[in-house]
Amino acid sequence: MPETLISTKPSPSTRDLTTPDDAPRSPSRQLQEDIQPHQLQLRALLAVTLDEQGCMFRIQSKEMRDSFLLACSVMGDEVRQLAQVLHTRLQASHTA
């Protein structure tokens, strides 16, 4: 399988184009913007394990599959942690 590089930077299409780059963002807004590209990347990574694309994944060595799934797990943990922080901040802002 050819090596594919996946960018960790959000693509312009995932950003809110109505907010200028130099406009101040709330911490909650920034977290939302951080979560979205991670979610999209994780979905894209997991998509290659399904259906016809999954055939290539399944013929890889056990070590390669394990490494790939570990990377997905780490990314999923990052999304979960960011979502927990966002949830906590939103709850705090509603009670303040």
N, C-alpha and C positions, 0 to 999 in steps of 0.2 A: 504494500500500500504506500503511495507517495506521501512524503512528510508534508503536513499542513501546519502552517503557523497561524495561530489565532491571536488576534490583537486583544490586549486588555483595555485599550482605549475605546470609549464609546464612539460610535460612528455619528456623524452629524444628524442622521435620521432619527437617532434616539434622544436627541436633545430637544428641549422646548424652544422652538424657533421664534416664539413671540417674546422671549426674554433676551435682551442684549447681553453679550458676554460680560460686560463690565458692571451689570446691575447686581446689587447685593442680593444674595439668596439666603433664605432662612435655613437654619441647620436641618430642619425637617425636609425642606425642598432638596437640599444638597444630598441628603441620604437617599431620597427617592431617586435622584438622578444617578447615584452610585449603584443602587440595587438593580435598576432596569438592565443595564448592559450585562451584568453578571448573570441575570436570569436568562437573557437571550443567548448568551454564550453557552450556558449549561444546557439549555434546550437543544441548541445546535449540536453540541457534543453528543448528547444522548440520542439524538435522531439517527446518528450513524450506527447505532447498535440495533436498529429496528428494520424490519422488512427486508427489502433487497439490499440496502446499504449494509445491513447487519451481517450479510454473508461474508463480506471482507473483514469485518470486525471478528467474527467467530473463527476465521481461519488463522488469525494471528496467534502467536505463542501465548501461553498462559501468562508469562511475565509481562508481555506487552498489554494484554487485556487487563491484568491486575493493575498495572501502572496507569492505564487509561481510566479505569474505574476509580482508582484512588484520586486522580486529579479531579474527576467529577465530584467525588465525595468532598474533597477540600473546597471546591467551588460552591457546592451546596451548603457547606458549613458557613462559608463567608456570607452567602445570601441570607441564611437563617440568622446569623449574628447581626447583620445590618438591619434586618427586619425587626429583630427584637429591640435594638436601640431606637429605631424609628417609632415602634409601638410605645416604648417607654416615654420618649420625648413628646409624642402626641398626647398621651394620657396626662403627662405633667402639664402641658400647655392648656389642656381643657379644665384641669382642676385649679389652675392658677388664676 
